[in-house]
Amino acid sequence: MSNRFTRPGLSVDAARIAEIYNQGMADRTATFETETRSAADIRRWFDLGYPVFVAGKDDEIMAYAVAFPYRARACYEGVREFSVYVARDGREKGFGRAAMQALIADCQARGWWKLLSRVFPENAASRKLLSSLGFREVGVYEKHGRLDGQWRDVVIVEKLLI
């Protein structure tokens, strides 16, 4: 029987988090980014104090969720932009849900009032997960960015935490 876990991420998790992110980037279903992330890039999140949560089984991290500042202006201090990524071999097994639930609870405990993000319209798994966690689809940014030379739309999602 596997031992599932959800916990705050640690700096020592940075290489695995980068690996999971890079899988999502390579799949072209989760981000406009095209340059891989290194463990050093991810360690910066911890240095900056961003909340990061990981979920997995046995000793292997299978998913992570992180919240970044939304804007520098003080009026947006309680709004955070989040990302959630799941390793290819851990998808649709509840790891992304567990990481997101921990992140949501942490953000609420900090007194933040909203989480938001953007999701590619064809990323049905992410949209289904976020809907099941109480996120609402606010609208669509058309031609929000280019990926591999093609304009891509994104669906805006948000969840009020208050």
C-alpha positions as CSV (number, residue, x, y, z in Angstrom):
1,M,0.0,0.0,0.0
2,S,1.4,3.4,-0.9
3,N,1.9,6.1,1.6
4,R,0.2,9.3,0.3
5,F,1.3,12.7,1.7
6,T,0.6,16.4,1.4
7,R,2.9,18.9,3.1
8,P,4.5,22.3,2.7
9,G,7.2,22.2,0.1
10,L,10.8,22.6,1.1
11,S,13.8,24.0,-0.7
12,V,15.2,20.5,-1.1
13,D,12.1,19.7,-3.2
14,A,13.1,22.2,-5.9
15,A,14.6,19.8,-8.4
16,R,11.5,17.6,-8.4
17,I,9.2,20.6,-8.6
18,A,11.3,21.9,-11.6
19,E,11.0,18.4,-13.2
20,I,7.2,18.5,-12.9
21,Y,6.9,22.0,-14.2
22,N,9.2,21.2,-17.1
23,Q,6.9,18.2,-18.0
24,G,3.9,20.5,-18.1
25,M,5.8,23.0,-20.2
26,A,6.9,20.3,-22.7
27,D,3.3,19.0,-23.0
28,R,2.2,22.5,-24.2
29,T,-1.0,22.4,-22.2
30,A,-0.3,24.4,-19.1
31,T,2.0,27.5,-19.8
32,F,3.2,29.9,-22.4
33,E,6.7,29.5,-21.0
34,T,9.2,27.6,-23.3
35,E,12.4,27.8,-21.2
36,T,12.9,25.0,-18.7
37,R,13.2,25.8,-15.0
38,S,16.1,24.7,-12.9
39,A,16.1,23.8,-9.2
40,A,17.7,27.2,-8.5
41,D,14.8,28.9,-10.2
42,I,12.4,27.1,-7.9
43,R,14.5,27.7,-4.8
44,R,13.9,31.4,-5.4
45,W,10.2,30.8,-4.6
46,F,11.2,29.6,-1.1
47,D,13.6,32.5,-0.7
48,L,10.8,34.9,-1.5
49,G,8.4,33.2,1.0
50,Y,5.8,32.0,-1.5
51,P,3.6,29.3,-0.2
52,V,4.3,26.0,-1.9
53,F,2.6,22.7,-1.2
54,V,3.5,19.2,-2.5
55,A,1.5,16.0,-2.6
56,G,2.7,12.5,-3.5
57,K,3.1,8.9,-2.5
58,D,5.9,7.1,-0.7
59,D,8.8,9.5,-1.0
60,E,8.0,10.9,-4.5
61,I,6.4,14.2,-5.1
62,M,3.7,13.9,-7.7
63,A,2.2,17.5,-7.7
64,Y,2.7,20.9,-6.4
65,A,0.7,24.1,-6.0
66,V,2.2,27.6,-5.4
67,A,0.8,31.1,-4.9
68,F,2.6,34.2,-6.2
69,P,1.8,37.9,-5.6
70,Y,-0.7,39.1,-8.1
71,R,0.4,42.7,-8.3
72,A,2.9,44.9,-6.5
73,R,0.2,47.5,-5.4
74,A,-0.8,47.3,-1.7
75,C,-4.5,47.1,-2.6
76,Y,-3.9,43.7,-4.1
77,E,-2.0,42.2,-1.2
78,G,-4.7,39.6,-0.5
79,V,-4.9,38.4,-4.1
80,R,-2.6,35.6,-5.2
81,E,-2.0,34.1,-8.6
82,F,-1.6,30.3,-8.3
83,S,-0.1,27.4,-10.3
84,V,-0.7,23.7,-9.9
85,Y,1.2,21.1,-11.8
86,V,1.1,17.3,-11.7
87,A,3.7,14.8,-12.9
88,R,2.7,12.9,-15.9
89,D,2.5,9.6,-14.1
90,G,0.5,11.1,-11.2
91,R,-2.3,12.8,-13.2
92,E,-5.9,12.2,-12.3
93,K,-5.0,10.4,-9.1
94,G,-5.9,13.2,-6.6
95,F,-2.4,14.6,-6.1
96,G,-3.2,18.0,-7.7
97,R,-6.4,18.2,-5.6
98,A,-4.5,17.5,-2.4
99,A,-1.8,20.1,-3.2
100,M,-4.5,22.7,-4.1
101,Q,-6.6,22.0,-1.0
102,A,-3.5,22.6,1.2
103,L,-2.7,25.8,-0.7
104,I,-6.2,27.1,-0.4
105,A,-6.3,26.5,3.4
106,D,-2.9,28.2,3.8
107,C,-4.0,31.2,1.8
108,Q,-7.2,31.5,3.8
109,A,-5.2,31.3,7.1
110,R,-3.0,34.1,5.9
111,G,-6.1,36.3,5.4
112,W,-5.8,36.5,1.6
113,W,-9.1,36.8,-0.1
114,K,-8.7,35.6,-3.7
115,L,-6.8,33.0,-5.8
116,L,-6.8,33.4,-9.5
117,S,-5.1,32.0,-12.6
118,R,-5.5,31.4,-16.3
119,V,-5.9,28.0,-17.9
120,F,-5.7,26.9,-21.5
121,P,-9.3,26.2,-22.7
122,E,-8.4,22.6,-23.8
123,N,-6.8,21.7,-20.4
124,A,-10.0,19.9,-19.4
125,A,-8.4,18.1,-16.4
126,S,-7.3,21.4,-14.8
127,R,-10.6,23.1,-15.5
128,K,-12.5,20.1,-14.0
129,L,-10.3,20.1,-10.9
130,L,-10.6,23.8,-10.3
131,S,-14.3,23.8,-10.8
132,S,-14.6,20.9,-8.2
133,L,-12.6,23.1,-5.8
134,G,-15.0,26.0,-6.1
135,F,-13.2,28.1,-8.7
136,R,-15.4,29.9,-11.2
137,E,-14.6,30.6,-14.8
138,V,-14.8,34.4,-15.1
139,G,-14.1,34.8,-18.8
140,V,-11.7,34.3,-21.6
141,Y,-8.7,36.4,-22.6
142,E,-8.5,36.0,-26.3
143,K,-5.1,35.7,-28.0
144,H,-3.5,36.2,-24.6
145,G,-0.1,34.9,-25.8
146,R,1.7,33.0,-28.5
147,L,3.0,29.5,-28.0
148,D,4.9,27.8,-30.8
149,G,3.9,30.6,-33.1
150,Q,0.2,30.3,-32.5
151,W,-2.1,32.7,-30.6
152,R,-3.7,31.0,-27.6
153,D,-6.7,32.0,-25.5
154,V,-6.9,31.4,-21.7
155,V,-9.8,30.9,-19.4
156,I,-9.7,33.1,-16.3
157,V,-10.5,31.3,-13.0
158,E,-10.9,32.7,-9.5
159,K,-11.9,31.6,-6.1
160,L,-13.0,33.9,-3.3
161,L,-11.5,32.8,0.0
162,I,-13.6,35.0,2.3
